[in-house]
Amino acid sequence: MELDYPRFLLALIFVIGLIGLLTLLARRFGFGAIRLSPAFMGKGRNGKSRLAVVEATSIDARRRLVLVRRDDTEHLILIGATSELVVERDIRPPPAAGTTEPPAIPAPAQDGNPE
C-alpha cells in the first residue's frame, strides 16, 4: 500500500482553509458578539430593566467597544482580553426622534431696571 503524501497534504490544507473561512464568516455575521443569558437579565424596581447594552463593536480580535446604558446615562467601555477601560462616562443619550424639547428661555436680568 503506497501513501500519497502530496494528496494528503493538499486535503489537509483544504480542510484548514475551510475552517478558517467559516471562522471569518461567523465573526463577520455576529456569532462572536456579546450575548447575555435571560437568567442574567435583571429587572429594576418597577419591572423595567435599568441596564442595557446599547451598541457593541469589535475594534480588533481582542478588544470590543461597548456602549452601556444605566437608567438615563450611557457609558463607553473598552473591553479587552485581560482589562477593561472606561473611555467616557455620564454620556446623556440624544432625545428620541419623535420628541422635541422646547428651546431654553433665558431668565430676565435682575439688575433693578424694568426693561
C-alpha positions as CSV (number, residue, x, y, z in Angstrom):
1,M,0.0,0.0,0.0
2,E,1.5,3.2,-1.2
3,L,0.9,6.5,0.7
4,D,0.1,9.6,-1.4
5,Y,1.7,12.4,0.7
6,P,1.1,15.3,-1.7
7,R,-2.6,14.4,-1.9
8,F,-2.8,14.1,1.9
9,L,-1.1,17.5,2.3
10,L,-3.5,19.2,-0.2
11,A,-6.5,17.7,1.6
12,L,-5.2,19.0,4.9
13,I,-4.6,22.5,3.6
14,F,-8.1,22.5,2.1
15,V,-9.7,21.5,5.3
16,I,-7.8,24.0,7.4
17,G,-8.7,26.7,4.8
18,L,-12.4,25.8,5.1
19,I,-12.2,26.1,8.9
20,G,-10.6,29.5,8.6
21,L,-13.2,30.7,6.1
22,L,-16.1,29.5,8.3
23,T,-14.5,31.3,11.3
24,L,-14.2,34.6,9.3
25,L,-17.8,34.3,8.1
26,A,-19.1,33.5,11.7
27,R,-17.3,36.6,13.1
28,R,-18.5,38.8,10.2
29,F,-22.1,37.9,10.8
30,G,-22.1,38.4,14.5
31,F,-21.5,35.0,16.0
32,G,-18.7,36.4,18.1
33,A,-20.9,39.1,19.7
34,I,-21.7,39.5,23.4
35,R,-24.7,37.5,24.3
36,L,-26.4,37.5,27.7
37,S,-28.4,34.7,29.0
38,P,-32.0,35.5,30.0
39,A,-31.1,34.3,33.5
40,F,-28.8,37.3,33.9
41,M,-31.3,39.9,32.7
42,G,-32.4,41.6,35.8
43,K,-35.4,43.9,36.3
44,G,-35.5,47.1,38.3
45,R,-37.9,48.1,41.0
46,N,-40.8,48.8,38.7
47,G,-40.3,45.9,36.3
48,K,-38.2,47.8,33.8
49,S,-34.6,46.9,33.0
50,R,-32.2,49.5,34.3
51,L,-29.2,48.2,32.4
52,A,-28.8,47.6,28.7
53,V,-26.1,47.2,26.1
54,V,-27.0,49.9,23.5
55,E,-24.3,49.0,21.0
56,A,-21.1,46.9,20.7
57,T,-18.5,46.8,18.0
58,S,-15.2,45.0,17.6
59,I,-12.1,47.1,17.5
60,D,-9.8,44.1,16.7
61,A,-9.6,40.5,17.6
62,R,-9.1,41.1,21.3
63,R,-10.9,44.3,22.0
64,R,-14.5,45.5,21.9
65,L,-16.0,48.9,22.4
66,V,-19.3,48.7,24.3
67,L,-21.9,51.4,24.9
68,V,-23.8,50.6,28.1
69,R,-27.0,52.4,29.3
70,R,-27.8,52.6,33.0
71,D,-31.0,54.4,33.9
72,D,-30.7,57.5,31.7
73,T,-26.9,57.6,31.5
74,E,-24.6,56.0,29.0
75,H,-21.0,54.8,29.5
76,L,-18.5,53.9,26.8
77,I,-16.3,51.0,27.8
78,L,-13.3,49.4,26.1
79,I,-13.3,45.7,26.9
80,G,-10.1,43.7,26.3
81,A,-8.9,40.2,26.9
82,T,-7.4,41.0,30.3
83,S,-8.6,44.5,31.1
84,E,-11.5,47.0,30.9
85,L,-11.2,50.7,30.5
86,V,-14.0,53.4,30.9
87,V,-13.4,55.6,27.9
88,E,-16.2,58.1,28.6
89,R,-18.8,58.2,31.4
90,D,-22.0,60.0,32.1
91,I,-23.0,60.5,28.5
92,R,-26.5,61.8,28.0
93,P,-28.3,60.0,25.2
94,P,-29.8,62.1,22.5
95,P,-33.5,62.8,22.7
96,A,-35.8,60.3,20.9
97,A,-36.6,61.1,17.3
98,G,-40.3,61.9,17.9
99,T,-39.8,64.2,20.8
100,T,-38.6,67.8,20.6
101,E,-37.6,69.7,23.6
102,P,-38.5,73.4,23.6
103,P,-35.6,75.8,23.5
104,A,-34.4,77.2,26.8
105,I,-35.7,80.7,27.5
106,P,-33.1,82.9,29.2
107,A,-34.1,84.4,32.5
108,P,-34.6,88.1,32.6
109,A,-31.7,90.1,34.1
110,Q,-32.2,91.1,37.7
111,D,-30.4,94.5,37.7
112,G,-33.3,96.6,39.0
113,N,-34.4,98.0,35.7
114,P,-37.9,97.1,34.5
115,E,-36.7,96.9,30.9
